[in-house]
Amino acid sequence: MMHQANFKGIELMPKAMPPKQLFILLHGVGASSADLVPLANKLREAFPNAAFLLPDGTFPFDGGGNGRQWFSIRGVTEENRSERVAEMMPTLHELVTDAQNRFNIVQSDTALIGFSQGSILALEFSKIHDGKVGRVIAFSGRYAKLPEQAPELTTLHLLHGESDPVISVEHAQAGYERLMELNGDATLDIAASVGHEIHPSLADQAIYRLQTCIPLRSWKKALEGA
């Protein structure tokens, strides 16, 4: 079932209600929720009991066209990007919380997935709301500012095209290296000859990570129990 949701976006519900997991997908700048339907449908095949929320960006894209944006990239710099992203955090937190409450989904069974600008939001969200979602999947993204500490309750999966001309793969590598330095729970997958896109190989790898990666915190808990 697919219909327009009250939150201004698209909802994809499982055949059997209520859902057991929650996926929230954030699109890139100048795009819309509809652009992420192919990814959501691919994920639905792997997670048929999940609810998928694809919200539209908060603001009309100020670069022209009918797309949306989460924050403006006009005049964006390394210095002011963090401030623009931070302004969106209360809205995103409310969206995630409302969805979790609505479907009675616990935080560990919630995944926040972003592409490009949506990934920037998702990564920032993991910095200031550790554990609010169990997983963050960042396609073709970057940190607005590298983290000072790694989340303890959120697992991060970074996926990037080696030939991305919009957000250099070096940003993903730098983010992963910082997370490793901070003993974070993260993976990095880079696809050769892939640009700024959710390439099928990266989408498949994201599903593999979601299905097979046991969170580091679970390993630690098991070791402590042993």
Backbone hydrogen bonds, N-H to C=O, Kabsch-Sander energy under -0.5 kcal/mol:
donor,donor_aa,acceptor,acceptor_aa,energy
3,H,11,E,-1.3
5,A,9,G,-1.7
8,K,5,A,-1.5
9,G,5,A,-0.6
10,I,54,L,-2.2
11,E,3,H,-2.0
12,L,52,F,-2.6
13,M,1,M,-1.5
17,M,15,K,-0.7
20,K,49,N,-3.1
21,Q,49,N,-0.8
22,L,109,D,-2.2
23,F,51,A,-2.8
24,I,111,A,-2.5
25,L,53,L,-2.6
26,L,113,I,-3.1
27,H,25,L,-0.5
27,H,55,P,-0.5
30,G,68,R,-2.3
31,A,28,G,-1.5
31,A,68,R,-0.7
35,D,32,S,-1.2
36,L,33,S,-1.7
37,V,34,A,-1.3
40,A,36,L,-2.6
41,N,37,V,-2.9
42,K,38,P,-1.8
43,L,39,L,-2.4
44,R,40,A,-2.3
45,E,41,N,-1.2
46,A,42,K,-0.9
47,F,43,L,-2.4
50,A,47,F,-1.7
51,A,21,Q,-2.7
52,F,12,L,-2.6
53,L,23,F,-2.9
54,L,10,I,-3.1
54,L,52,F,-0.5
56,D,8,K,-2.7
59,F,69,Q,-2.7
61,F,67,G,-2.5
64,G,61,F,-1.0
68,R,31,A,-3.0
69,Q,59,F,-2.8
76,V,73,I,-1.6
81,R,77,T,-1.8
84,R,80,N,-1.8
85,V,81,R,-2.4
86,A,82,S,-2.7
87,E,83,E,-1.6
88,M,84,R,-0.5
88,M,85,V,-1.4
89,M,85,V,-0.6
89,M,86,A,-1.1
92,L,88,M,-2.2
93,H,89,M,-2.8
94,E,90,P,-2.1
95,L,91,T,-2.1
96,V,92,L,-2.6
97,T,93,H,-2.5
98,D,94,E,-2.7
99,A,95,L,-2.0
100,Q,96,V,-2.5
101,N,97,T,-2.5
102,R,98,D,-2.4
103,F,99,A,-2.1
104,N,100,Q,-0.9
105,I,100,Q,-1.9
109,D,106,V,-1.1
110,T,107,Q,-1.7
111,A,22,L,-2.8
112,L,135,R,-2.6
113,I,24,I,-3.2
113,I,111,A,-0.6
114,G,137,I,-2.6
115,F,26,L,-2.0
116,S,139,F,-2.5
118,G,115,F,-2.3
119,S,116,S,-0.6
120,I,116,S,-1.8
121,L,117,Q,-1.8
122,A,118,G,-2.2
123,L,119,S,-2.8
124,E,120,I,-2.0
125,F,121,L,-2.6
126,S,122,A,-1.7
127,K,123,L,-1.0
127,K,124,E,-0.6
128,I,124,E,-1.6
129,H,125,F,-2.1
132,K,129,H,-2.1
134,G,107,Q,-1.4
134,G,110,T,-1.8
135,R,110,T,-1.5
136,V,155,T,-2.4
137,I,112,L,-2.3
138,A,136,V,-0.5
138,A,157,H,-2.8
139,F,114,G,-2.9
139,F,137,I,-0.7
140,S,138,A,-0.5
140,S,159,L,-2.7
155,T,134,G,-2.7
156,L,185,D,-2.5
157,H,136,V,-2.9
158,L,156,L,-0.5
158,L,187,T,-2.8
159,L,138,A,-2.8
160,H,189,D,-2.4
162,E,191,A,-3.1
163,S,194,V,-2.4
164,D,161,G,-1.6
168,S,166,V,-0.5
171,H,168,S,-1.9
172,A,168,S,-0.7
173,Q,169,V,-2.3
174,A,170,E,-2.5
175,G,171,H,-2.3
176,Y,172,A,-2.5
177,E,173,Q,-2.6
178,R,174,A,-2.2
179,L,175,G,-2.2
180,M,176,Y,-2.3
181,E,177,E,-2.2
182,L,178,R,-1.6
183,N,180,M,-1.6
184,G,179,L,-3.7
185,D,151,P,-0.5
186,A,184,G,-0.8
187,T,156,L,-1.9
189,D,158,L,-2.6
191,A,160,H,-2.5
192,A,190,I,-0.5
194,V,191,A,-1.1
197,E,195,G,-1.5
199,H,197,E,-1.3
202,L,199,H,-0.8
203,A,199,H,-2.5
204,D,200,P,-2.6
205,Q,201,S,-1.7
206,A,202,L,-2.4
207,I,203,A,-1.9
208,Y,204,D,-2.2
209,R,205,Q,-2.7
210,L,206,A,-2.5
211,Q,207,I,-2.2
212,T,208,Y,-2.1
213,C,209,R,-2.2
214,I,212,T,-0.7
218,S,215,P,-1.2
219,W,215,P,-1.5
220,K,216,L,-2.5
221,K,217,R,-2.1
222,A,218,S,-2.2
223,L,219,W,-2.6
224,E,220,K,-2.5
225,G,221,K,-2.1
226,A,222,A,-1.9
